[in-house]
């Protein structure tokens, strides 16, 4: 699996609630590492039967958790995430008009 926080490969298929990334010590059984996580969806989750979890970056007991395959593809060819690209574009726009 890929750590949701540091984006490093971890030799683990399905994390237990207590598992952490050995590199950055982030919890691994979290909403942000789940296949069903989608920011902007109802409760930020596409699984309609899942209970609401308020802290998306903290370990939880969700029975619907499935390790996301999208984490590794959320970065571009240069390893830049979509959020970093958006921030760079916004900064370039502001530099033109300020």
Chimera marker file (.cmm) of the C-alpha trace (Angstrom):
<marker_set name="trace">
<marker id="1" x="0.000" y="0.000" z="0.000" r="1" g="1" b="0" radius="0.5"/>
<marker id="2" x="0.965" y="3.656" z="-0.301" r="1" g="1" b="0" radius="0.5"/>
<marker id="3" x="0.975" y="5.918" z="2.769" r="1" g="1" b="0" radius="0.5"/>
<marker id="4" x="-1.686" y="8.632" z="2.337" r="1" g="1" b="0" radius="0.5"/>
<marker id="5" x="0.552" y="11.210" z="4.026" r="1" g="1" b="0" radius="0.5"/>
<marker id="6" x="4.161" y="10.680" z="2.860" r="1" g="1" b="0" radius="0.5"/>
<marker id="7" x="3.253" y="8.711" z="-0.321" r="1" g="1" b="0" radius="0.5"/>
<marker id="8" x="5.854" y="6.013" z="0.382" r="1" g="1" b="0" radius="0.5"/>
<marker id="9" x="5.309" y="2.351" z="-0.495" r="1" g="1" b="0" radius="0.5"/>
<marker id="10" x="4.603" y="0.168" z="2.539" r="1" g="1" b="0" radius="0.5"/>
<marker id="11" x="4.715" y="-3.650" z="2.370" r="1" g="1" b="0" radius="0.5"/>
<marker id="12" x="1.219" y="-4.070" z="3.833" r="1" g="1" b="0" radius="0.5"/>
<marker id="13" x="-1.951" y="-5.179" z="2.047" r="1" g="1" b="0" radius="0.5"/>
<marker id="14" x="-4.717" y="-4.241" z="4.508" r="1" g="1" b="0" radius="0.5"/>
<marker id="15" x="-3.801" y="-2.264" z="7.612" r="1" g="1" b="0" radius="0.5"/>
<marker id="16" x="-5.310" y="-2.922" z="11.030" r="1" g="1" b="0" radius="0.5"/>
<marker id="17" x="-6.625" y="0.011" z="13.052" r="1" g="1" b="0" radius="0.5"/>
<marker id="18" x="-3.373" y="0.279" z="15.046" r="1" g="1" b="0" radius="0.5"/>
<marker id="19" x="-0.980" y="0.180" z="12.052" r="1" g="1" b="0" radius="0.5"/>
<marker id="20" x="1.211" y="3.215" z="11.338" r="1" g="1" b="0" radius="0.5"/>
<marker id="21" x="3.510" y="4.206" z="8.508" r="1" g="1" b="0" radius="0.5"/>
<marker id="22" x="7.045" y="3.197" z="9.552" r="1" g="1" b="0" radius="0.5"/>
<marker id="23" x="8.435" y="6.371" z="7.950" r="1" g="1" b="0" radius="0.5"/>
<marker id="24" x="6.104" y="9.249" z="8.966" r="1" g="1" b="0" radius="0.5"/>
<marker id="25" x="4.126" y="7.454" z="11.736" r="1" g="1" b="0" radius="0.5"/>
<marker id="26" x="0.754" y="8.429" z="10.238" r="1" g="1" b="0" radius="0.5"/>
<marker id="27" x="-2.191" y="6.152" z="11.000" r="1" g="1" b="0" radius="0.5"/>
<marker id="28" x="-2.930" y="3.895" z="8.009" r="1" g="1" b="0" radius="0.5"/>
<marker id="29" x="-6.522" y="2.714" z="8.631" r="1" g="1" b="0" radius="0.5"/>
<marker id="30" x="-7.921" y="6.191" z="7.894" r="1" g="1" b="0" radius="0.5"/>
<marker id="31" x="-10.546" y="7.630" z="5.570" r="1" g="1" b="0" radius="0.5"/>
<marker id="32" x="-7.945" y="9.391" z="3.420" r="1" g="1" b="0" radius="0.5"/>
<marker id="33" x="-6.345" y="6.012" z="2.636" r="1" g="1" b="0" radius="0.5"/>
<marker id="34" x="-9.649" y="4.353" z="1.732" r="1" g="1" b="0" radius="0.5"/>
<marker id="35" x="-10.967" y="3.556" z="-1.735" r="1" g="1" b="0" radius="0.5"/>
<marker id="36" x="-14.336" y="5.076" z="-0.787" r="1" g="1" b="0" radius="0.5"/>
<marker id="37" x="-12.910" y="8.437" z="0.372" r="1" g="1" b="0" radius="0.5"/>
<marker id="38" x="-13.997" y="11.306" z="-1.855" r="1" g="1" b="0" radius="0.5"/>
<marker id="39" x="-13.799" y="14.883" z="-0.649" r="1" g="1" b="0" radius="0.5"/>
<marker id="40" x="-17.102" y="16.614" z="-1.298" r="1" g="1" b="0" radius="0.5"/>
<marker id="41" x="-19.205" y="13.451" z="-1.251" r="1" g="1" b="0" radius="0.5"/>
<marker id="42" x="-21.734" y="12.978" z="1.590" r="1" g="1" b="0" radius="0.5"/>
<marker id="43" x="-19.554" y="12.530" z="4.709" r="1" g="1" b="0" radius="0.5"/>
<marker id="44" x="-16.602" y="12.485" z="2.247" r="1" g="1" b="0" radius="0.5"/>
<marker id="45" x="-17.408" y="8.813" z="1.608" r="1" g="1" b="0" radius="0.5"/>
<marker id="46" x="-18.904" y="7.038" z="-1.408" r="1" g="1" b="0" radius="0.5"/>
<marker id="47" x="-19.965" y="4.041" z="0.749" r="1" g="1" b="0" radius="0.5"/>
<marker id="48" x="-23.537" y="4.912" z="1.677" r="1" g="1" b="0" radius="0.5"/>
<marker id="49" x="-23.740" y="2.442" z="4.590" r="1" g="1" b="0" radius="0.5"/>
<marker id="50" x="-20.604" y="3.617" z="6.401" r="1" g="1" b="0" radius="0.5"/>
<marker id="51" x="-20.934" y="5.491" z="9.677" r="1" g="1" b="0" radius="0.5"/>
<marker id="52" x="-19.775" y="9.101" z="9.707" r="1" g="1" b="0" radius="0.5"/>
<marker id="53" x="-16.138" y="9.604" z="10.687" r="1" g="1" b="0" radius="0.5"/>
<marker id="54" x="-15.240" y="13.181" z="11.576" r="1" g="1" b="0" radius="0.5"/>
<marker id="55" x="-11.451" y="12.882" z="11.671" r="1" g="1" b="0" radius="0.5"/>
<marker id="56" x="-10.424" y="11.648" z="8.227" r="1" g="1" b="0" radius="0.5"/>
<marker id="57" x="-6.709" y="11.452" z="9.108" r="1" g="1" b="0" radius="0.5"/>
<marker id="58" x="-7.077" y="9.438" z="12.341" r="1" g="1" b="0" radius="0.5"/>
<marker id="59" x="-7.407" y="5.672" z="12.742" r="1" g="1" b="0" radius="0.5"/>
<marker id="60" x="-11.004" y="4.437" z="12.819" r="1" g="1" b="0" radius="0.5"/>
<marker id="61" x="-13.053" y="1.231" z="13.067" r="1" g="1" b="0" radius="0.5"/>
<marker id="62" x="-14.852" y="1.456" z="9.700" r="1" g="1" b="0" radius="0.5"/>
<marker id="63" x="-15.757" y="-2.028" z="8.459" r="1" g="1" b="0" radius="0.5"/>
<marker id="64" x="-15.965" y="-0.822" z="4.852" r="1" g="1" b="0" radius="0.5"/>
<marker id="65" x="-12.310" y="0.272" z="4.659" r="1" g="1" b="0" radius="0.5"/>
<marker id="66" x="-10.527" y="-0.817" z="1.492" r="1" g="1" b="0" radius="0.5"/>
<marker id="67" x="-6.984" y="0.300" z="0.719" r="1" g="1" b="0" radius="0.5"/>
<marker id="68" x="-7.071" y="2.942" z="-1.979" r="1" g="1" b="0" radius="0.5"/>
<marker id="69" x="-5.343" y="2.266" z="-5.283" r="1" g="1" b="0" radius="0.5"/>
<marker id="70" x="-5.640" y="5.954" z="-6.235" r="1" g="1" b="0" radius="0.5"/>
<marker id="71" x="-3.015" y="7.277" z="-3.827" r="1" g="1" b="0" radius="0.5"/>
<marker id="72" x="-0.108" y="6.445" z="-6.098" r="1" g="1" b="0" radius="0.5"/>
<marker id="73" x="-1.806" y="8.009" z="-9.133" r="1" g="1" b="0" radius="0.5"/>
<marker id="74" x="-2.717" y="11.239" z="-7.313" r="1" g="1" b="0" radius="0.5"/>
<marker id="75" x="0.746" y="12.528" z="-8.079" r="1" g="1" b="0" radius="0.5"/>
<marker id="76" x="1.915" y="13.636" z="-11.472" r="1" g="1" b="0" radius="0.5"/>
<marker id="77" x="4.954" y="12.382" z="-13.354" r="1" g="1" b="0" radius="0.5"/>
<marker id="78" x="7.213" y="14.721" z="-11.340" r="1" g="1" b="0" radius="0.5"/>
<marker id="79" x="5.755" y="13.654" z="-7.994" r="1" g="1" b="0" radius="0.5"/>
<marker id="80" x="3.705" y="16.836" z="-7.603" r="1" g="1" b="0" radius="0.5"/>
<marker id="81" x="0.235" y="16.405" z="-6.155" r="1" g="1" b="0" radius="0.5"/>
<marker id="82" x="-2.873" y="18.052" z="-7.577" r="1" g="1" b="0" radius="0.5"/>
<marker id="83" x="-3.057" y="20.411" z="-4.584" r="1" g="1" b="0" radius="0.5"/>
<marker id="84" x="0.531" y="21.559" z="-5.144" r="1" g="1" b="0" radius="0.5"/>
<marker id="85" x="-0.184" y="22.129" z="-8.840" r="1" g="1" b="0" radius="0.5"/>
<marker id="86" x="-3.273" y="24.172" z="-7.981" r="1" g="1" b="0" radius="0.5"/>
<marker id="87" x="-1.314" y="26.285" z="-5.490" r="1" g="1" b="0" radius="0.5"/>
<marker id="88" x="1.442" y="26.900" z="-8.044" r="1" g="1" b="0" radius="0.5"/>
<marker id="89" x="-1.118" y="27.921" z="-10.687" r="1" g="1" b="0" radius="0.5"/>
<marker id="90" x="-2.842" y="30.247" z="-8.215" r="1" g="1" b="0" radius="0.5"/>
<marker id="91" x="0.506" y="31.847" z="-7.280" r="1" g="1" b="0" radius="0.5"/>
<marker id="92" x="1.393" y="32.351" z="-10.945" r="1" g="1" b="0" radius="0.5"/>
<marker id="93" x="-2.022" y="33.950" z="-11.599" r="1" g="1" b="0" radius="0.5"/>
<marker id="94" x="-1.626" y="36.273" z="-8.615" r="1" g="1" b="0" radius="0.5"/>
<marker id="95" x="1.874" y="37.245" z="-9.740" r="1" g="1" b="0" radius="0.5"/>
<marker id="96" x="0.468" y="38.319" z="-13.125" r="1" g="1" b="0" radius="0.5"/>
<marker id="97" x="-2.291" y="40.494" z="-11.727" r="1" g="1" b="0" radius="0.5"/>
<marker id="98" x="-0.808" y="41.921" z="-8.509" r="1" g="1" b="0" radius="0.5"/>
<link id1="1" id2="2" r="1" g="1" b="0" radius="0.2"/>
<link id1="2" id2="3" r="1" g="1" b="0" radius="0.2"/>
<link id1="3" id2="4" r="1" g="1" b="0" radius="0.2"/>
<link id1="4" id2="5" r="1" g="1" b="0" radius="0.2"/>
<link id1="5" id2="6" r="1" g="1" b="0" radius="0.2"/>
<link id1="6" id2="7" r="1" g="1" b="0" radius="0.2"/>
<link id1="7" id2="8" r="1" g="1" b="0" radius="0.2"/>
<link id1="8" id2="9" r="1" g="1" b="0" radius="0.2"/>
<link id1="9" id2="10" r="1" g="1" b="0" radius="0.2"/>
<link id1="10" id2="11" r="1" g="1" b="0" radius="0.2"/>
<link id1="11" id2="12" r="1" g="1" b="0" radius="0.2"/>
<link id1="12" id2="13" r="1" g="1" b="0" radius="0.2"/>
<link id1="13" id2="14" r="1" g="1" b="0" radius="0.2"/>
<link id1="14" id2="15" r="1" g="1" b="0" radius="0.2"/>
<link id1="15" id2="16" r="1" g="1" b="0" radius="0.2"/>
<link id1="16" id2="17" r="1" g="1" b="0" radius="0.2"/>
<link id1="17" id2="18" r="1" g="1" b="0" radius="0.2"/>
<link id1="18" id2="19" r="1" g="1" b="0" radius="0.2"/>
<link id1="19" id2="20" r="1" g="1" b="0" radius="0.2"/>
<link id1="20" id2="21" r="1" g="1" b="0" radius="0.2"/>
<link id1="21" id2="22" r="1" g="1" b="0" radius="0.2"/>
<link id1="22" id2="23" r="1" g="1" b="0" radius="0.2"/>
<link id1="23" id2="24" r="1" g="1" b="0" radius="0.2"/>
<link id1="24" id2="25" r="1" g="1" b="0" radius="0.2"/>
<link id1="25" id2="26" r="1" g="1" b="0" radius="0.2"/>
<link id1="26" id2="27" r="1" g="1" b="0" radius="0.2"/>
<link id1="27" id2="28" r="1" g="1" b="0" radius="0.2"/>
<link id1="28" id2="29" r="1" g="1" b="0" radius="0.2"/>
<link id1="29" id2="30" r="1" g="1" b="0" radius="0.2"/>
<link id1="30" id2="31" r="1" g="1" b="0" radius="0.2"/>
<link id1="31" id2="32" r="1" g="1" b="0" radius="0.2"/>
<link id1="32" id2="33" r="1" g="1" b="0" radius="0.2"/>
<link id1="33" id2="34" r="1" g="1" b="0" radius="0.2"/>
<link id1="34" id2="35" r="1" g="1" b="0" radius="0.2"/>
<link id1="35" id2="36" r="1" g="1" b="0" radius="0.2"/>
<link id1="36" id2="37" r="1" g="1" b="0" radius="0.2"/>
<link id1="37" id2="38" r="1" g="1" b="0" radius="0.2"/>
<link id1="38" id2="39" r="1" g="1" b="0" radius="0.2"/>
<link id1="39" id2="40" r="1" g="1" b="0" radius="0.2"/>
<link id1="40" id2="41" r="1" g="1" b="0" radius="0.2"/>
<link id1="41" id2="42" r="1" g="1" b="0" radius="0.2"/>
<link id1="42" id2="43" r="1" g="1" b="0" radius="0.2"/>
<link id1="43" id2="44" r="1" g="1" b="0" radius="0.2"/>
<link id1="44" id2="45" r="1" g="1" b="0" radius="0.2"/>
<link id1="45" id2="46" r="1" g="1" b="0" radius="0.2"/>
<link id1="46" id2="47" r="1" g="1" b="0" radius="0.2"/>
<link id1="47" id2="48" r="1" g="1" b="0" radius="0.2"/>
<link id1="48" id2="49" r="1" g="1" b="0" radius="0.2"/>
<link id1="49" id2="50" r="1" g="1" b="0" radius="0.2"/>
<link id1="50" id2="51" r="1" g="1" b="0" radius="0.2"/>
<link id1="51" id2="52" r="1" g="1" b="0" radius="0.2"/>
<link id1="52" id2="53" r="1" g="1" b="0" radius="0.2"/>
<link id1="53" id2="54" r="1" g="1" b="0" radius="0.2"/>
<link id1="54" id2="55" r="1" g="1" b="0" radius="0.2"/>
<link id1="55" id2="56" r="1" g="1" b="0" radius="0.2"/>
<link id1="56" id2="57" r="1" g="1" b="0" radius="0.2"/>
<link id1="57" id2="58" r="1" g="1" b="0" radius="0.2"/>
<link id1="58" id2="59" r="1" g="1" b="0" radius="0.2"/>
<link id1="59" id2="60" r="1" g="1" b="0" radius="0.2"/>
<link id1="60" id2="61" r="1" g="1" b="0" radius="0.2"/>
<link id1="61" id2="62" r="1" g="1" b="0" radius="0.2"/>
<link id1="62" id2="63" r="1" g="1" b="0" radius="0.2"/>
<link id1="63" id2="64" r="1" g="1" b="0" radius="0.2"/>
<link id1="64" id2="65" r="1" g="1" b="0" radius="0.2"/>
<link id1="65" id2="66" r="1" g="1" b="0" radius="0.2"/>
<link id1="66" id2="67" r="1" g="1" b="0" radius="0.2"/>
<link id1="67" id2="68" r="1" g="1" b="0" radius="0.2"/>
<link id1="68" id2="69" r="1" g="1" b="0" radius="0.2"/>
<link id1="69" id2="70" r="1" g="1" b="0" radius="0.2"/>
<link id1="70" id2="71" r="1" g="1" b="0" radius="0.2"/>
<link id1="71" id2="72" r="1" g="1" b="0" radius="0.2"/>
<link id1="72" id2="73" r="1" g="1" b="0" radius="0.2"/>
<link id1="73" id2="74" r="1" g="1" b="0" radius="0.2"/>
<link id1="74" id2="75" r="1" g="1" b="0" radius="0.2"/>
<link id1="75" id2="76" r="1" g="1" b="0" radius="0.2"/>
<link id1="76" id2="77" r="1" g="1" b="0" radius="0.2"/>
<link id1="77" id2="78" r="1" g="1" b="0" radius="0.2"/>
<link id1="78" id2="79" r="1" g="1" b="0" radius="0.2"/>
<link id1="79" id2="80" r="1" g="1" b="0" radius="0.2"/>
<link id1="80" id2="81" r="1" g="1" b="0" radius="0.2"/>
<link id1="81" id2="82" r="1" g="1" b="0" radius="0.2"/>
<link id1="82" id2="83" r="1" g="1" b="0" radius="0.2"/>
<link id1="83" id2="84" r="1" g="1" b="0" radius="0.2"/>
<link id1="84" id2="85" r="1" g="1" b="0" radius="0.2"/>
<link id1="85" id2="86" r="1" g="1" b="0" radius="0.2"/>
<link id1="86" id2="87" r="1" g="1" b="0" radius="0.2"/>
<link id1="87" id2="88" r="1" g="1" b="0" radius="0.2"/>
<link id1="88" id2="89" r="1" g="1" b="0" radius="0.2"/>
<link id1="89" id2="90" r="1" g="1" b="0" radius="0.2"/>
<link id1="90" id2="91" r="1" g="1" b="0" radius="0.2"/>
<link id1="91" id2="92" r="1" g="1" b="0" radius="0.2"/>
<link id1="92" id2="93" r="1" g="1" b="0" radius="0.2"/>
<link id1="93" id2="94" r="1" g="1" b="0" radius="0.2"/>
<link id1="94" id2="95" r="1" g="1" b="0" radius="0.2"/>
<link id1="95" id2="96" r="1" g="1" b="0" radius="0.2"/>
<link id1="96" id2="97" r="1" g="1" b="0" radius="0.2"/>
<link id1="97" id2="98" r="1" g="1" b="0" radius="0.2"/>
</marker_set>
